[in-house]
């Protein structure tokens, strides 16, 4: 399964109740692939799962869209799973991980 077709859903341990509806799964949407979804945020804060950054980001990129209040009341384990899903979503596709990026330059001193 490729990164493009992989569903980025998180099953919640504790459902979110919204009126008469129970939300049991949250999906990270492809909107996260758009740089604009990170507007006003530091990428470092998102990648290190900073709570304040995720409270801004998650309502922009989740389906159903979460509210800041729902995030604040969310089960800690569920929040951590969503944070992990965001970080995983932002990682490069696995087929690129085998590509030589040239990080070990042949011009580097041997005793560095």
N, C-alpha and C positions, 0 to 999 in steps of 0.2 A: 504494500500500500504506500503510495507516495505522500509526501507532505501536503501536496495540493488537494488530495481527496480525503485525507485523514480528518475525521470529525474530532473537534477539540472540545468535547463535552466533559462536564464534571458532574458525577452523580452526588447529590447532597445527602449527607447523613441525617441532617435535620432540615426537612423541607421549609421553604419560605412560604408563609401564608399571606396571600394578597387577596383580600376580600374572601370570596368563596373558593378561590383557586389555590391549589397547593403546587408550588414550583419544586420539582424534585431533581431537575437537571438544568444546568446553566451551560451554554455554549459560547465559546470565544469566537466571535465572527471575523470574517476576512477584513473587516474595517481596521483591525489591528495592523494589517500589512501596510496601511497608508500612514505615511509619516505624520500627517495632520492629526492623527489620533493621539499623538504624543505632545501636542501643542501645550506649552506652558509647563511641561514636565521635564525633569532631568532623566535621560535614559538610564543613567546609573541607578537612580532611585527606583525606577521600574524594575530593572534587572536584579536589584537586591531586595525586591519585595517590600519596599518602604510602604507602610500602611497609608500614609497621607497621599502618596502618588497613586496608589491603587484605588483609593476612594474616588479620585478624579477620573482615572482611566477606565475602570470597570463599567461604569454606566455608559460609556461611549462604545464599548466593544463587546458587550454581552447580549445574549438573546435567551430569554427575555431580558430587557435592559433593567439592570438593578438600580435601585436608588441608594444614595449615601446612607440613609437611615437603615435600609435593609442590610447593607454591608456592615454597618456598625453593630447590628443585632445578630449577625450571622454567627453560626457555630465556628469556633476557632479552627477546627480541623477542616471544615468546608472552605473557609477563607484561605487557608494555607494551600489547599488543593487548587483553588482558582489562581492563586499567586504562582504556583508551579506551572499551571497550564499557560499562563501569560508568558512566563520565561521560556517554556518549551516552544511556544508558538513563535517567539522571536529568534530562536536558534536557526542557523542555516540548515537546509535540507541535509539529510544524512549522506546522500551521494556526493556531497561536496567535501565531507570530512576526510575522504581518502585522497583528495587532491593535494599535491605538493604546493604549499603556499610560499615556499622559499624562505621560511622562517629561519632555517639554518643555512646561512650563506656560506659558500665555499671561500669567500674572502675574509671571513672572520678569523681572528687569531686562534691558533690551536690551543693555546694555554690561557684563554680568557676565562 
